[in-house]
Amino acid sequence: MRDPITPCIWMNGTAEEAAAFYVGLFDKARVDRIMRYSADHPFPPSFPAGTALLVEFTINGQPFALLNGGPEFPQSEAVSFVIAAEDQAELDRYWNGLIADGGAESMCGWCKDRFGVSWQVMPRALLDMQERATPEQRARLWGVILSSRKLDVAALEAAFEGKDA
């Protein structure tokens, strides 16, 4: 890892599959390096030789690493990655891609992918609205957010403007 800070996500044998999934989902993404378990790896877990030990990849210039460390530490909502989508189409593409094939929706723009990693898929417009919102606008925005799974840009804009969606 060459960057000063690289998020490292613990996996249980699915690091290479997960990296391929993420690189396929994001437009500006690539796998940078794969280090593999050797037959004489000195400590548990005991993945077969050739299994990815560490997969380094980049999404939109942000480095990530996936470590096949074993079953000891499952994913949780305590850590999530935020995607600031430019518009509803981009939000829908990320959301649908993340929940596909075993992922799951949650509330307020949160979801999990099939590897158990938590994501927040937010429209960039919401971030901008929240910065300039009055208390009344903020309350209406949060009313929409708290009653949503996948966020809807039109509904958020209507709430911000005090109109029905």
DSSP file (Angstrom, degrees, kcal/mol; ACC not computed):
  #  RESIDUE AA STRUCTURE BP1 BP2  ACC     N-H-->O    O-->H-N    N-H-->O    O-->H-N    TCO  KAPPA ALPHA  PHI   PSI    X-CA   Y-CA   Z-CA
    1    1 A M              0   0    0      0, 0.0     5,-0.1     0, 0.0    64,-0.0   0.000 360.0 360.0 360.0 126.1    0.0    0.0    0.0
    2    2 A R        +     0   0    0      3,-0.1     4,-0.0     0, 0.0     3,-0.0   0.604 360.0  87.2-105.6 -14.9    1.5    3.2   -1.2
    3    3 A D  S    S-     0   0    0      1,-0.1     3,-0.1     2,-0.0     0, 0.0  -0.548  82.5-118.2 -87.9 154.1   -1.0    5.8    0.0
    4    4 A P  S    S+     0   0    0      0, 0.0     2,-0.4     0, 0.0    -1,-0.1   0.864 102.4  22.3 -59.5 -37.2   -0.9    7.4    3.5
    5    5 A I        +     0   0    0      2,-0.0    -3,-0.1    58,-0.0    -2,-0.0  -0.987  67.8 172.4-135.3 125.0   -4.4    6.0    4.3
    6    6 A T        -     0   0    0     -2,-0.4    58,-0.2    -3,-0.1     2,-0.2  -0.973  31.5-128.3-131.2 117.1   -6.0    3.0    2.6
    7    7 A P        -     0   0    0      0, 0.0    58,-2.2     0, 0.0     2,-0.5  -0.456  24.7-158.7 -61.5 132.1   -9.2    1.5    3.9
    8    8 A C  E     -a   65   0A   0     56,-0.2     2,-0.5    -2,-0.2    58,-0.2  -0.972   0.9-157.1-118.1 121.9   -8.7   -2.2    4.3
    9    9 A I  E     -a   66   0A   0     56,-3.0    58,-2.4    -2,-0.5     2,-0.3  -0.871  15.2-130.8-105.1 125.4  -11.8   -4.4    4.4
   10   10 A W  E     -a   67   0A   0     -2,-0.5     2,-0.3    56,-0.2    58,-0.2  -0.574  31.3-179.2 -76.2 130.6  -11.7   -7.8    6.1
   11   11 A M  E     -a   68   0A   0     56,-3.4    58,-1.9    -2,-0.3    59,-1.7  -0.826  31.0-133.6-126.2 165.2  -13.0  -10.7    3.9
   12   12 A N  S    S-     0   0    0     -2,-0.3    56,-0.1    56,-0.2    -2,-0.0  -0.585  84.0 -47.1-120.1  67.6  -13.5  -14.4    4.4
   13   13 A G  S    S+     0   0    0     -2,-0.3     4,-0.2    39,-0.1    39,-0.1   0.445 121.8  91.1  90.8   0.5  -12.1  -15.8    1.2
   14   14 A T     >  +     0   0    0      1,-0.1     4,-3.0    53,-0.1     5,-0.2   0.211  44.4 112.4-113.4  15.7  -14.0  -13.5   -1.2
   15   15 A A  H  > S+     0   0    0     37,-0.2     4,-2.5     1,-0.2     5,-0.2   0.906  81.4  44.2 -58.6 -46.1  -11.5  -10.6   -1.6
   16   16 A E  H  > S+     0   0    0      2,-0.2     4,-2.1     1,-0.2    -1,-0.2   0.913 115.7  47.6 -68.2 -41.3  -10.7  -11.3   -5.3
   17   17 A E  H  > S+     0   0    0      2,-0.2     4,-2.1     1,-0.2    -2,-0.2   0.913 113.2  49.1 -63.2 -43.5  -14.4  -11.8   -6.2
   18   18 A A  H  X S+     0   0    0     -4,-3.0     4,-2.7     2,-0.2     5,-0.2   0.915 109.3  51.6 -64.2 -43.4  -15.3   -8.6   -4.3
   19   19 A A  H  X S+     0   0    0     -4,-2.5     4,-2.7    -5,-0.2     5,-0.2   0.918 109.9  49.4 -60.3 -43.1  -12.6   -6.5   -6.0
   20   20 A A  H  X S+     0   0    0     -4,-2.1     4,-1.8     1,-0.2    -1,-0.2   0.894 111.1  51.0 -62.7 -39.0  -13.8   -7.7   -9.4
   21   21 A F  H  X S+     0   0    0     -4,-2.1     4,-1.5     2,-0.2    -2,-0.2   0.948 113.0  43.8 -62.1 -50.3  -17.4   -6.7   -8.4
   22   22 A Y  H  X S+     0   0    0     -4,-2.7     4,-2.2     1,-0.2     3,-0.2   0.907 112.9  51.1 -64.2 -42.8  -16.4   -3.2   -7.2
   23   23 A V  H  < S+     0   0    0     -4,-2.7     6,-0.2     1,-0.2    -1,-0.2   0.846 111.8  48.8 -64.5 -33.1  -14.1   -2.6  -10.3
   24   24 A G  H  < S+     0   0    0     -4,-1.8    -1,-0.2    -5,-0.2    -2,-0.2   0.770 111.8  49.2 -75.0 -25.8  -17.0   -3.7  -12.5
   25   25 A L  H  < S+     0   0    0     -4,-1.5     2,-0.4    -3,-0.2    -2,-0.2   0.867 104.4  60.9 -82.2 -38.6  -19.5   -1.4  -10.7
   26   26 A F  S  < S-     0   0    0     -4,-2.2     3,-0.4    -5,-0.1    -1,-0.0  -0.738  72.8-142.5 -97.9 139.7  -17.5    1.8  -10.7
   27   27 A D  S    S+     0   0    0     -2,-0.4     2,-1.1     1,-0.3    -1,-0.1   0.919  96.3  44.4 -65.7 -46.3  -16.4    3.5  -14.0
   28   28 A K  S    S+     0   0    0      2,-0.0    32,-3.7     0, 0.0    33,-0.4  -0.633  91.6 116.5-102.8  75.4  -13.0    4.7  -12.9
   29   29 A A  E     +B   59   0A   0     -2,-1.1     2,-0.3    -3,-0.4    30,-0.2  -0.975  31.9 169.8-143.4 152.3  -11.8    1.6  -11.0
   30   30 A R  E     -B   58   0A   0     28,-2.1    28,-2.7    -2,-0.3     2,-0.5  -0.988  36.5-113.6-158.6 151.6   -9.0   -0.9  -11.4
   31   31 A V  E     -B   57   0A   0     -2,-0.3    26,-0.3    26,-0.2     3,-0.1  -0.809  30.3-176.0 -84.9 129.2   -7.3   -3.7   -9.6
   32   32 A D  E     -     0   0A   0     24,-2.7     2,-0.3    -2,-0.5    25,-0.2   0.828  58.3  -9.7 -96.7 -38.6   -3.8   -2.6   -8.7
   33   33 A R  E     -B   56   0A   0     23,-1.8    23,-3.0     2,-0.0     2,-0.5  -0.974  48.1-156.1-163.4 144.0   -2.2   -5.7   -7.1
   34   34 A I  E     -B   55   0A   0     -2,-0.3     2,-0.4    21,-0.2    21,-0.2  -0.989   8.8-166.3-126.0 122.2   -3.0   -9.1   -5.8
   35   35 A M  E     -B   54   0A   0     19,-2.9    18,-3.2    -2,-0.5    19,-1.7  -0.897  18.6-149.8-103.3 138.2   -0.8  -10.8   -3.2
   36   36 A R  E     -B   52   0A   0     -2,-0.4    16,-0.2    16,-0.3     2,-0.1  -0.781  17.0-104.3-115.6 151.8   -1.5  -14.5   -2.8
   37   37 A Y        -     0   0    0     14,-3.3    13,-2.9    -2,-0.3     2,-0.2  -0.456  36.7-144.0 -64.8 140.4   -1.3  -17.0    0.0
   38   38 A S    >   -     0   0    0     11,-0.2     3,-1.4    -2,-0.1     9,-0.1  -0.623  25.2-107.7-100.1 166.8    1.7  -19.4   -0.3
   39   39 A A  T 3  S+     0   0    0      1,-0.3    10,-0.1    -2,-0.2    -1,-0.1   0.768 120.7  46.3 -64.3 -25.2    1.7  -23.0    0.7
   40   40 A D  T 3  S+     0   0    0      2,-0.0    -1,-0.3     0, 0.0    -3,-0.0  -0.028  75.3 160.2-108.8  30.2    3.9  -22.2    3.7
   41   41 A H    <   -     0   0    0     -3,-1.4    -4,-0.0     1,-0.1     8,-0.0  -0.326  38.5-137.3 -55.5 130.3    1.9  -19.2    4.9
   42   42 A P  S    S+     0   0    0      0, 0.0    -1,-0.1     0, 0.0    -2,-0.0   0.519  72.1  31.6 -79.1  -6.6    3.0  -18.8    8.6
   43   43 A F  S    S-     0   0    0      2,-0.2    -2,-0.0     0, 0.0     0, 0.0  -0.980  87.8 -52.3-147.4 159.8   -0.2  -18.1   10.3
   44   44 A P  S    S+     0   0    0      0, 0.0     2,-0.2     0, 0.0    26,-0.0  -0.228  83.2  73.9 -62.3 159.2   -4.0  -18.8   10.1
   45   45 A P        -     0   0    0      0, 0.0     2,-1.0     0, 0.0    -2,-0.2   0.521  67.1-143.7 -80.7 169.7   -6.3  -18.7    8.3
   46   46 A S        +     0   0    0     -2,-0.2     3,-0.1    -9,-0.0    24,-0.0  -0.567  31.7 164.7-102.7  68.5   -5.5  -21.7    6.2
   47   47 A F        -     0   0    0     -2,-1.0    -6,-0.1    21,-0.1     3,-0.1  -0.568  48.3 -91.2 -78.0 150.5   -6.7  -20.7    2.7
   48   48 A P    >   -     0   0    0      0, 0.0     3,-2.2     0, 0.0   -11,-0.3  -0.256  51.4 -88.4 -60.8 147.8   -5.3  -22.8   -0.1
   49   49 A A  T 3  S+     0   0    0      1,-0.3   -11,-0.2   -13,-0.1     3,-0.1  -0.296 117.1  33.5 -53.3 138.1   -2.1  -21.7   -1.8
   50   50 A G  T 3  S+     0   0    0    -13,-2.9    -1,-0.3     1,-0.4     2,-0.1   0.155  84.7 128.5  96.2 -18.0   -2.9  -19.3   -4.6
   51   51 A T  S <  S-     0   0    0     -3,-2.2   -14,-3.3     1,-0.1    -1,-0.4  -0.456  73.7 -95.9 -66.8 142.4   -5.9  -17.7   -2.8
   52   52 A A  E     -B   36   0A   0    -16,-0.2   -16,-0.3     1,-0.2   -37,-0.2  -0.418  40.0-179.3 -60.8 127.9   -5.8  -13.9   -2.8
   53   53 A L  E    S+     0   0A   0    -18,-3.2    15,-2.5     1,-0.4     2,-0.4   0.859  74.4   6.7 -88.2 -52.2   -4.3  -12.7    0.6
   54   54 A L  E     -BC  35  67A   0    -19,-1.7   -19,-2.9    13,-0.2     2,-0.5  -0.998  63.3-165.9-137.9 129.9   -4.6   -9.0   -0.2
   55   55 A V  E     -BC  34  66A   0     11,-2.5    11,-2.3    -2,-0.4     2,-0.5  -0.974   7.8-162.5-117.3 119.6   -6.2   -7.3   -3.2
   56   56 A E  E     +BC  33  65A   0    -23,-3.0   -24,-2.7    -2,-0.5   -23,-1.8  -0.868  21.0 160.3 -99.9 132.7   -5.4   -3.6   -3.7
   57   57 A F  E     -BC  31  64A   0      7,-2.2     7,-2.9    -2,-0.5     2,-0.4  -0.943  28.6-134.3-147.1 166.9   -7.7   -1.7   -6.0
   58   58 A T  E     -BC  30  63A   0    -28,-2.7   -28,-2.1    -2,-0.3     2,-0.5  -0.985   9.7-170.2-130.6 135.0   -8.7    1.9   -6.7
   59   59 A I  E >  S-BC  29  62A   0      3,-2.4     3,-2.7    -2,-0.4   -30,-0.2  -0.989  80.1 -23.5-123.1 120.2  -12.1    3.5   -7.2
   60   60 A N  T 3  S-     0   0    0    -32,-3.7   -31,-0.1    -2,-0.5    -1,-0.1   0.856 128.2 -49.1  48.5  41.8  -12.2    7.1   -8.5
   61   61 A G  T 3  S+     0   0    0    -33,-0.4    -1,-0.3     1,-0.2   -32,-0.1   0.311 113.3 119.9  84.8  -8.8   -8.6    7.7   -7.2
   62   62 A Q  E <   - C   0  59A   0     -3,-2.7    -3,-2.4   -56,-0.0    -1,-0.2  -0.797  58.6-137.4 -92.7 120.1   -9.4    6.3   -3.7
   63   63 A P  E     + C   0  58A   0      0, 0.0     2,-0.3     0, 0.0    -5,-0.2  -0.497  25.4 177.5 -76.2 146.6   -7.2    3.3   -2.8
   64   64 A F  E     - C   0  57A   0     -7,-2.9    -7,-2.2   -58,-0.2     2,-0.4  -0.939  13.3-156.0-137.3 159.7   -8.8    0.3   -1.1
   65   65 A A  E     -aC   8  56A   0    -58,-2.2   -56,-3.0    -2,-0.3     2,-0.5  -0.995   3.2-156.3-136.5 145.0   -7.5   -3.1    0.1
   66   66 A L  E     -aC   9  55A   0    -11,-2.3   -11,-2.5    -2,-0.4     2,-0.5  -0.990  11.9-162.1-119.4 125.4   -9.4   -6.3    0.7
   67   67 A L  E     -aC  10  54A   0    -58,-2.4   -56,-3.4    -2,-0.5     2,-1.5  -0.933  16.0-144.7-112.7 120.0   -7.8   -8.8    3.1
   68   68 A N  E     +a   11   0A   0    -15,-2.5   -56,-0.2    -2,-0.5   -21,-0.1  -0.675  42.9 150.1 -78.8  91.7   -8.8  -12.4    3.1
   69   69 A G        -     0   0    0    -58,-1.9   -57,-0.2    -2,-1.5     3,-0.2   0.586  50.9-108.0-103.8 -13.7   -8.4  -12.8    6.9
   70   70 A G    >   -     0   0    0    -59,-1.7     3,-0.5    -3,-0.2    -1,-0.3  -0.653  46.8 -52.2 114.0-173.2  -11.0  -15.5    7.7
   71   71 A P  T 3  S+     0   0    0      0, 0.0    -1,-0.1     0, 0.0   -59,-0.1   0.455 100.1  96.2 -85.4  -1.0  -14.3  -15.6    9.5
   72   72 A E  T 3  S+     0   0    0      1,-0.2    -2,-0.1    -3,-0.2   -60,-0.1   0.800  86.9  38.8 -64.0 -31.7  -13.4  -13.9   12.8
   73   73 A F  S <  S-     0   0    0     -3,-0.5    -1,-0.2   -62,-0.1    -4,-0.1  -0.802  73.7-167.9-127.1  90.0  -14.5  -10.4   11.9
   74   74 A P        -     0   0    0      0, 0.0    42,-0.1     0, 0.0   -64,-0.1  -0.313  34.3 -92.2 -71.6 159.9  -17.8  -10.2    9.9
   75   75 A Q        -     0   0    0     40,-0.2     2,-0.3   -65,-0.1    42,-0.1  -0.298  47.0-179.3 -65.5 153.9  -18.9   -6.9    8.3
   76   76 A S    >   -     0   0    0      3,-0.2     3,-1.1    -3,-0.1    42,-0.4  -0.950  43.6-104.7-147.2 169.6  -21.1   -4.5   10.2
   77   77 A E  T 3  S+     0   0    0     -2,-0.3    -2,-0.0     1,-0.2    40,-0.0   0.494  98.6  94.0 -73.4  -2.6  -22.8   -1.2    9.7
   78   78 A A  T 3  S+     0   0    0      1,-0.1     2,-0.4     2,-0.0    -1,-0.2   0.766  93.3  36.3 -62.9 -23.3  -20.2    0.4   12.0
   79   79 A V  S <  S+     0   0    0     -3,-1.1    39,-0.6     2,-0.0     2,-0.3  -0.998  74.0 163.2-129.5 132.6  -18.3    1.2    8.8
   80   80 A S  E     -d  118   0B   0     -2,-0.4     2,-0.4    37,-0.1    39,-0.3  -0.953  31.5-127.4-141.8 163.5  -19.8    2.3    5.5
   81   81 A F  E     -d  119   0B   0     37,-1.8    39,-2.6    -2,-0.3     2,-0.5  -0.949  22.4-140.7-114.6 132.8  -18.7    3.9    2.3
   82   82 A V  E     -d  120   0B   0     -2,-0.4     2,-0.5    37,-0.2    39,-0.2  -0.794   9.9-163.2 -98.9 130.4  -20.6    6.9    1.0
   83   83 A I  E     -d  121   0B   0     37,-3.3    39,-2.7    -2,-0.5     2,-1.0  -0.964   7.7-154.4-110.1 121.0  -21.2    7.4   -2.7
   84   84 A A  E     -d  122   0B   0     -2,-0.5     2,-0.2    37,-0.2    37,-0.1  -0.824  19.3-156.6 -95.0  99.0  -22.2   10.9   -3.7
   85   85 A A  E     -d  123   0B   0     37,-3.2    39,-3.6    -2,-1.0    40,-0.4  -0.521  14.8-140.7 -81.1 142.8  -24.2   10.3   -6.9
   86   86 A E  S    S-     0   0    0     -2,-0.2     2,-0.3    37,-0.2    -1,-0.1   0.824  77.4 -11.4 -72.0 -32.8  -24.5   13.1   -9.5
   87   87 A D  S  > S-     0   0    0     37,-0.1     4,-2.5     1,-0.1     5,-0.2  -0.907  81.2 -82.6-156.6 179.6  -28.1   12.4  -10.4
   88   88 A Q  H  > S+     0   0    0     -2,-0.3     4,-3.1     1,-0.2     5,-0.2   0.871 122.6  56.0 -63.2 -37.5  -30.9    9.8   -9.9
   89   89 A A  H  > S+     0   0    0      2,-0.2     4,-2.1     1,-0.2    -1,-0.2   0.923 111.0  43.3 -62.3 -43.9  -29.7    7.7  -12.8
   90   90 A E  H  > S+     0   0    0      2,-0.2     4,-2.4     1,-0.2     5,-0.2   0.912 113.8  51.4 -68.1 -41.4  -26.3    7.3  -11.2
   91   91 A L  H  X S+     0   0    0     -4,-2.5     4,-2.9     1,-0.2     5,-0.2   0.938 111.3  48.0 -58.3 -47.7  -27.8    6.7   -7.8
   92   92 A D  H  X S+     0   0    0     -4,-3.1     4,-2.9     1,-0.2     5,-0.3   0.895 109.9  52.8 -61.0 -41.4  -30.1    4.0   -9.2
   93   93 A R  H  X S+     0   0    0     -4,-2.1     4,-2.0    -5,-0.2    -1,-0.2   0.931 114.6  40.6 -62.4 -46.7  -27.1    2.3  -11.0
   94   94 A Y  H  X S+     0   0    0     -4,-2.4     4,-2.8     2,-0.2     5,-0.2   0.949 117.1  48.7 -66.6 -47.9  -25.0    2.1   -7.9
   95   95 A W  H  X S+     0   0    0     -4,-2.9     4,-2.2    -5,-0.2     5,-0.2   0.950 114.7  44.0 -56.3 -53.6  -27.9    1.1   -5.6
   96   96 A N  H  X S+     0   0    0     -4,-2.9     4,-0.9     1,-0.2    -1,-0.2   0.877 114.9  49.8 -63.2 -38.1  -29.2   -1.6   -8.0
   97   97 A G  H  < S+     0   0    0     -4,-2.0     3,-0.2    -5,-0.3    -1,-0.2   0.905 111.3  48.7 -66.2 -41.2  -25.7   -2.9   -8.5
   98   98 A L  H  < S+     0   0    0     -4,-2.8    16,-0.4     1,-0.2    -2,-0.2   0.874 115.2  42.3 -69.2 -37.3  -24.9   -3.0   -4.8
   99   99 A I  H >X S+     0   0    0     -4,-2.2     4,-0.9    -5,-0.2     3,-0.6   0.587  92.0 110.7 -87.5  -7.7  -28.0   -4.9   -3.8
  100  100 A A  T 3< S+     0   0    0     -4,-0.9     3,-0.5    -3,-0.2    14,-0.3  -0.255  77.2  13.9 -64.2 151.1  -28.0   -7.3   -6.7
  101  101 A D  T 34 S-     0   0    0      1,-0.2    -1,-0.2    12,-0.1    -4,-0.0   0.839 146.1 -21.2  56.8  42.9  -27.2  -11.0   -6.2
  102  102 A G  T <4 S+     0   0    0     -3,-0.6    -1,-0.2     1,-0.3    -2,-0.2   0.439 100.3 126.3 109.3  -0.6  -27.6  -11.1   -2.4
  103  103 A G     <  -     0   0    0     -4,-0.9     2,-0.3    -3,-0.5    -1,-0.3  -0.195  47.2-138.7 -74.3 180.0  -27.2   -7.5   -1.3
  104  104 A A  E     -E  112   0B   0      8,-2.4     8,-2.8    -6,-0.1     2,-0.1  -0.997   4.7-125.6-148.7 139.9  -29.9   -5.9    0.8
  105  105 A E  E     +E  111   0B   0     -2,-0.3     6,-0.2     6,-0.2     2,-0.2  -0.461  29.4 177.2 -73.2 152.5  -31.7   -2.6    1.1
  106  106 A S        -     0   0    0      4,-2.0     3,-0.3    -2,-0.1     2,-0.2  -0.597  34.6 -69.7-133.3-159.0  -31.7   -0.7    4.4
  107  107 A M  S >  S+     0   0    0     -2,-0.2     3,-1.6     1,-0.2    42,-0.3  -0.582  99.5  18.5 -98.5 159.9  -33.1    2.6    5.4
  108  108 A C  T 3  S-     0   0    0     40,-2.8    -1,-0.2    37,-0.6    41,-0.2   0.754 133.4 -47.8  61.5  32.3  -32.1    6.2    4.6
  109  109 A G  T 3  S+     0   0    0     40,-2.4    12,-3.0    -3,-0.3     2,-0.3   0.565 106.4 129.0  86.9   8.3  -30.0    5.5    1.5
  110  110 A W  E <   + F   0 120B   0     -3,-1.6    -4,-2.0    10,-0.2    -1,-0.3  -0.726  25.3 158.5 -97.3 147.3  -28.0    2.7    3.2
  111  111 A C  E     -EF 105 119B   0      8,-2.3     8,-3.1    -2,-0.3     2,-0.4  -0.965  30.3-129.6-153.5 168.4  -27.6   -0.8    1.7
  112  112 A K  E     -EF 104 118B   0     -8,-2.8    -8,-2.4    -2,-0.3     6,-0.2  -0.959  18.5-136.0-121.0 143.3  -25.3   -3.8    1.9
  113  113 A D    >   -     0   0    0      4,-2.3     3,-2.2    -2,-0.4   -14,-0.1  -0.353  41.4 -89.4 -85.8 177.6  -23.6   -5.5   -1.0
  114  114 A R  T 3  S+     0   0    0    -16,-0.4    -1,-0.1   -14,-0.3   -15,-0.1   0.605 127.3  59.0 -67.0  -9.8  -23.5   -9.3   -1.2
  115  115 A F  T 3  S-     0   0    0      2,-0.1    -1,-0.3   -97,-0.1   -40,-0.2   0.423 119.2-108.6 -95.3  -0.7  -20.2   -9.3    0.7
  116  116 A G  S <  S+     0   0    0     -3,-2.2     2,-0.3     1,-0.3    -2,-0.1   0.475  70.6 144.0  88.7   3.2  -21.8   -7.6    3.7
  117  117 A V        -     0   0    0    -42,-0.1    -4,-2.3     1,-0.1     2,-0.3  -0.609  45.9-130.8 -79.4 133.6  -20.1   -4.2    3.1
  118  118 A S  E     -dF  80 112B   0    -39,-0.6   -37,-1.8   -42,-0.4     2,-0.3  -0.649  26.3-177.0 -90.0 140.3  -22.3   -1.3    4.0
  119  119 A W  E     -dF  81 111B   0     -8,-3.1    -8,-2.3    -2,-0.3     2,-0.5  -0.955  21.3-148.9-132.2 149.6  -22.8    1.7    1.6
  120  120 A Q  E     -dF  82 110B   0    -39,-2.6   -37,-3.3    -2,-0.3     2,-0.8  -0.985  13.8-162.3-116.3 117.6  -24.6    5.0    1.7
  121  121 A V  E     +d   83   0B   0    -12,-3.0    30,-0.5    -2,-0.5   -37,-0.2  -0.865  20.9 171.5-105.5 104.0  -25.8    6.0   -1.7
  122  122 A M  E     -d   84   0B   0    -39,-2.7   -37,-3.2    -2,-0.8     2,-0.4  -0.874  35.4-120.2-116.2 139.7  -26.6    9.7   -1.5
  123  123 A P  E >>  -d   85   0B   0      0, 0.0     3,-1.3     0, 0.0     4,-1.2  -0.649  21.2-133.7 -74.4 135.1  -27.4   12.2   -4.2
  124  124 A R  H 3> S+     0   0    0    -39,-3.6     4,-2.0    -2,-0.4     5,-0.2   0.846 105.9  66.1 -55.6 -33.0  -24.9   15.0   -4.2
  125  125 A A  H 3> S+     0   0    0    -40,-0.4     4,-2.8     1,-0.2    -1,-0.3   0.855  96.2  55.4 -58.7 -35.4  -27.9   17.4   -4.4
  126  126 A L  H <> S+     0   0    0     -3,-1.3     4,-2.7     2,-0.2    -1,-0.2   0.919 105.6  50.7 -64.8 -42.6  -28.9   16.3   -0.9
  127  127 A L  H  X S+     0   0    0     -4,-1.2     4,-1.4     1,-0.2    -1,-0.2   0.911 112.9  46.6 -60.6 -41.7  -25.5   17.2    0.5
  128  128 A D  H  X S+     0   0    0     -4,-2.0     4,-1.1     2,-0.2    -2,-0.2   0.911 112.1  50.3 -66.4 -42.9  -25.8   20.6   -1.2
  129  129 A M  H >X S+     0   0    0     -4,-2.8     4,-0.8     1,-0.2     3,-0.6   0.910 107.8  53.4 -62.1 -42.5  -29.4   21.1    0.1
  130  130 A Q  H 3< S+     0   0    0     -4,-2.7     3,-0.4     1,-0.2    -1,-0.2   0.852 103.3  57.5 -64.1 -33.3  -28.5   20.3    3.6
  131  131 A E  H 3< S+     0   0    0     -4,-1.4    -1,-0.2     1,-0.2    -2,-0.2   0.840 119.1  29.2 -65.3 -32.5  -25.7   22.8    3.7
  132  132 A R  H << S+     0   0    0     -4,-1.1    -1,-0.2    -3,-0.6    -2,-0.2   0.316  92.6 126.4-111.7   8.3  -28.0   25.7    2.8
  133  133 A A     <  -     0   0    0     -4,-0.8    -3,-0.0    -3,-0.4    27,-0.0  -0.367  53.6-134.5 -72.4 142.8  -31.3   24.4    4.4
  134  134 A T     >  -     0   0    0     -2,-0.1     4,-2.8     1,-0.1     5,-0.2  -0.414  39.1 -97.4 -77.0 167.7  -33.3   26.4    6.9
  135  135 A P  H  > S+     0   0    0      0, 0.0     4,-2.1     0, 0.0     5,-0.1   0.885 127.3  50.0 -56.1 -38.3  -34.5   24.4    9.9
  136  136 A E  H  > S+     0   0    0      2,-0.2     4,-2.1     1,-0.2     5,-0.2   0.920 112.0  46.6 -67.5 -43.2  -37.9   23.9    8.2
  137  137 A Q  H  > S+     0   0    0      1,-0.2     4,-2.8     2,-0.2    -1,-0.2   0.912 111.4  52.2 -64.1 -41.6  -36.3   22.6    5.0
  138  138 A R  H  X S+     0   0    0     -4,-2.8     4,-2.7     1,-0.2    -1,-0.2   0.907 108.6  50.6 -61.7 -41.6  -34.0   20.4    7.0
  139  139 A A  H  X S+     0   0    0     -4,-2.1     4,-1.8    -5,-0.2    -1,-0.2   0.910 111.7  47.4 -62.7 -42.6  -37.0   18.9    8.9
  140  140 A R  H  X S+     0   0    0     -4,-2.1     4,-1.7     2,-0.2    -2,-0.2   0.913 111.6  50.9 -66.3 -40.9  -38.8   18.2    5.6
  141  141 A L  H  X S+     0   0    0     -4,-2.8     4,-2.8     1,-0.2     3,-0.3   0.945 110.5  48.6 -59.2 -47.8  -35.6   16.6    4.1
  142  142 A W  H  X S+     0   0    0     -4,-2.7     4,-2.9     1,-0.2    -1,-0.2   0.824 104.8  59.9 -65.5 -30.0  -35.2   14.4    7.1
  143  143 A G  H  X S+     0   0    0     -4,-1.8     4,-0.8    -5,-0.2    -1,-0.2   0.919 110.8  41.2 -60.3 -42.3  -38.8   13.4    6.8
  144  144 A V  H >< S+     0   0    0     -4,-1.7     3,-0.6    -3,-0.3     4,-0.3   0.933 115.7  50.0 -69.5 -46.3  -38.2   12.0    3.3
  145  145 A I  H >< S+     0   0    0     -4,-2.8     3,-1.6     1,-0.2   -37,-0.6   0.935 110.5  48.8 -58.8 -48.7  -34.8   10.5    4.3
  146  146 A L  H 3< S+     0   0    0     -4,-2.9    -1,-0.2     1,-0.3    -2,-0.2   0.690 112.6  48.2 -69.6 -17.9  -36.2    8.6    7.3
  147  147 A S  T << S+     0   0    0     -4,-0.8    -1,-0.3    -3,-0.6     2,-0.3   0.323 103.7  82.6-100.9   8.1  -39.1    7.2    5.4
  148  148 A S    <   -     0   0    0     -3,-1.6   -40,-2.8    -4,-0.3     3,-0.2  -0.721  47.3-173.1-112.3 157.7  -37.0    6.0    2.4
  149  149 A R  S    S+     0   0    0      1,-0.6   -40,-2.4   -42,-0.3     2,-0.3   0.600  90.5  24.0-100.1 -88.2  -34.9    3.1    1.5
  150  150 A K  S    S-     0   0    0    -42,-0.1    -1,-0.6   -41,-0.1     2,-0.2  -0.638  99.1-116.3 -74.0 135.3  -33.3    4.2   -1.8
  151  151 A L        -     0   0    0    -30,-0.5     2,-0.5    -2,-0.3    -1,-0.1  -0.469  19.4-146.8 -78.5 147.0  -33.3    8.0   -1.9
  152  152 A D     >  -     0   0    0     -2,-0.2     4,-2.2     1,-0.2     5,-0.2  -0.958   1.7-156.5-116.8 115.0  -35.3    9.8   -4.6
  153  153 A V  H  > S+     0   0    0     -2,-0.5     4,-2.8     1,-0.2     5,-0.2   0.900  94.0  51.4 -60.1 -44.0  -33.9   13.1   -5.8
  154  154 A A  H  > S+     0   0    0      1,-0.2     4,-2.4     2,-0.2    -1,-0.2   0.904 110.7  48.4 -62.3 -41.4  -37.2   14.5   -7.0
  155  155 A A  H  > S+     0   0    0      2,-0.2     4,-2.2     1,-0.2    -1,-0.2   0.886 112.7  48.6 -66.5 -38.2  -38.8   13.8   -3.6
  156  156 A L  H  X S+     0   0    0     -4,-2.2     4,-2.5     2,-0.2    -2,-0.2   0.919 112.1  48.2 -66.9 -43.8  -35.9   15.4   -1.8
  157  157 A E  H  X S+     0   0    0     -4,-2.8     4,-2.2     2,-0.2    -2,-0.2   0.903 111.6  50.5 -63.6 -40.7  -36.0   18.5   -4.0
  158  158 A A  H  X>S+     0   0    0     -4,-2.4     5,-3.1    -5,-0.2     4,-0.8   0.914 111.3  48.2 -62.9 -42.7  -39.8   18.7   -3.5
  159  159 A A  H ><5S+     0   0    0     -4,-2.2     3,-0.7     3,-0.2    -2,-0.2   0.916 110.4  51.6 -63.4 -41.9  -39.4   18.5    0.3
  160  160 A F  H 3<5S+     0   0    0     -4,-2.5    -1,-0.2     1,-0.2    -2,-0.2   0.905 114.3  43.0 -60.4 -41.7  -36.7   21.1    0.2
  161  161 A E  H 3<5S-     0   0    0     -4,-2.2    -1,-0.2    -5,-0.2    -2,-0.2   0.526 115.2-115.2 -83.6  -6.2  -38.9   23.5   -1.8
  162  162 A G  T <<5S+     0   0    0     -4,-0.8     2,-0.3    -3,-0.7    -3,-0.2   0.785  74.2 125.2  78.2  27.6  -42.0   22.7    0.4
  163  163 A K      < -     0   0    0     -5,-3.1    -1,-0.3    -6,-0.2     2,-0.3  -0.742  67.7 -99.4-114.5 162.6  -43.9   21.1   -2.5
  164  164 A D              0   0    0     -2,-0.3    -1,-0.0     1,-0.1    -5,-0.0  -0.624 360.0 360.0 -78.2 141.5  -45.5   17.7   -2.9
  165  165 A A              0   0    0     -2,-0.3    -1,-0.1   -10,-0.1    -9,-0.1   0.482 360.0 360.0 -72.3 360.0  -43.4   15.2   -4.8
